[in-house]
Amino acid sequence: QVQLVESGGGLVQPGGSLRLSCAASGFIFRLYLMAWYRQPPGKQRDLVATVTGYGTTNYTDSVKGRFTISRDNAKNTVYLQMNSLKPEDTAVYYCNVKYNRKDYWGQGTQVTVSS
């Protein structure tokens, strides 16, 4: 079955960096678009970035120039490099794949940006 396991979250000061990882299994990873979403406290879950199997990326405006999504198809892993972090980036970050017309999610990893 499809499994997504995120890691790499934590507490960081404003201006700092974190790298999130998402290890995927249960499907042919290289064929599928992968996404990162985030859900701030008390708010809805929103799309942050996507990457196709070929490596084409897309970002929401608020993270452009600061976040980089990438993937390693040999390791079945997708990454989110987050630089110049701001307090408003505080959220639970989720990895996502749409497989057989169904959304699959990881358990989420908490990112807190605070001094």
WOKAHU-V418437 format. One record per residue. N is the residue number from 1. RES is the residue in one letter. SS is DSSP state (H for helix, E for strand, C for the rest). NEAR is the number of other C-alpha atoms within 10 Angstrom. D_CENTER is the distance of its C-alpha to the mean C-alpha in Angstrom with 1 decimal. Layout:
<<N & RES & SS & NEAR & D_CENTER> <N & RES & SS & NEAR & D_CENTER>>
//
This chain:
<<1 & Q & C & 5 & 20.2> <2 & V & C & 13 & 16.5> <3 & Q & E & 16 & 14.5> <4 & L & E & 22 & 10.9> <5 & V & E & 17 & 10.8> <6 & E & E & 22 & 8.2> <7 & S & E & 19 & 9.8> <8 & G & C & 15 & 10.3> <9 & G & C & 18 & 10.4> <10 & G & E & 14 & 13.8> <11 & L & E & 15 & 16.3> <12 & V & E & 18 & 16.7> <13 & Q & C & 14 & 19.3> <14 & P & C & 17 & 19.0> <15 & G & C & 14 & 18.7> <16 & G & C & 14 & 17.0> <17 & S & C & 17 & 14.0> <18 & L & E & 18 & 11.3> <19 & R & E & 16 & 9.3> <20 & L & E & 21 & 6.6> <21 & S & E & 22 & 7.4> <22 & C & E & 25 & 7.3> <23 & A & E & 18 & 10.9> <24 & A & E & 23 & 12.2> <25 & S & E & 14 & 15.8> <26 & G & C & 10 & 18.4> <27 & F & C & 14 & 18.0> <28 & I & C & 12 & 18.6> <29 & F & H & 21 & 15.2> <30 & R & H & 18 & 16.4> <31 & L & H & 11 & 17.6> <32 & Y & C & 15 & 14.6> <33 & L & C & 18 & 12.1> <34 & M & E & 26 & 8.5> <35 & A & E & 26 & 6.0> <36 & W & E & 25 & 3.0> <37 & Y & E & 18 & 5.8> <38 & R & E & 23 & 7.6> <39 & Q & E & 19 & 11.1> <40 & P & C & 17 & 13.6> <41 & P & C & 10 & 16.8> <42 & G & C & 7 & 19.1> <43 & K & C & 9 & 17.1> <44 & Q & C & 9 & 15.5> <45 & R & E & 15 & 11.9> <46 & D & E & 14 & 10.9> <47 & L & E & 17 & 8.9> <48 & V & E & 22 & 7.1> <49 & A & E & 23 & 7.0> <50 & T & E & 24 & 8.3> <51 & V & E & 21 & 10.1> <52 & T & C & 16 & 13.3> <53 & G & C & 16 & 15.1> <54 & Y & C & 12 & 17.1> <55 & G & C & 16 & 14.4> <56 & T & C & 11 & 14.9> <57 & T & E & 16 & 12.2> <58 & N & E & 15 & 12.1> <59 & Y & E & 18 & 10.9> <60 & T & C & 12 & 12.1> <61 & D & H & 9 & 15.1> <62 & S & H & 11 & 14.4> <63 & V & H & 17 & 11.9> <64 & K & C & 12 & 13.8> <65 & G & C & 11 & 15.5> <66 & R & C & 12 & 13.4> <67 & F & E & 20 & 9.8> <68 & T & E & 19 & 9.6> <69 & I & E & 24 & 7.4> <70 & S & E & 21 & 9.5> <71 & R & E & 21 & 10.7> <72 & D & E & 14 & 13.7> <73 & N & C & 16 & 15.5> <74 & A & C & 8 & 18.2> <75 & K & C & 12 & 15.9> <76 & N & C & 16 & 13.9> <77 & T & E & 20 & 10.7> <78 & V & E & 25 & 7.5> <79 & Y & E & 23 & 6.5> <80 & L & E & 23 & 5.2> <81 & Q & E & 15 & 8.7> <82 & M & E & 20 & 9.6> <83 & N & C & 17 & 13.4> <84 & S & C & 15 & 16.1> <85 & L & C & 22 & 14.3> <86 & K & C & 18 & 16.2> <87 & P & H & 15 & 17.2> <88 & E & H & 12 & 15.8> <89 & D & H & 20 & 12.2> <90 & T & C & 20 & 13.1> <91 & A & E & 22 & 11.2> <92 & V & E & 18 & 9.7> <93 & Y & E & 27 & 5.9> <94 & Y & E & 27 & 5.6> <95 & C & E & 30 & 4.9> <96 & N & E & 23 & 7.7> <97 & V & E & 23 & 10.7> <98 & K & E & 13 & 14.0> <99 & Y & E & 14 & 16.8> <100 & N & C & 7 & 20.4> <101 & R & C & 7 & 19.8> <102 & K & E & 8 & 17.9> <103 & D & E & 9 & 14.4> <104 & Y & E & 15 & 13.0> <105 & W & E & 19 & 10.5> <106 & G & C & 20 & 9.8> <107 & Q & C & 14 & 11.7> <108 & G & C & 22 & 9.1> <109 & T & E & 21 & 9.2> <110 & Q & E & 20 & 11.2> <111 & V & E & 22 & 11.0> <112 & T & E & 21 & 14.5> <113 & V & E & 20 & 16.0> <114 & S & C & 16 & 19.7> <115 & S & C & 9 & 22.9>>
//
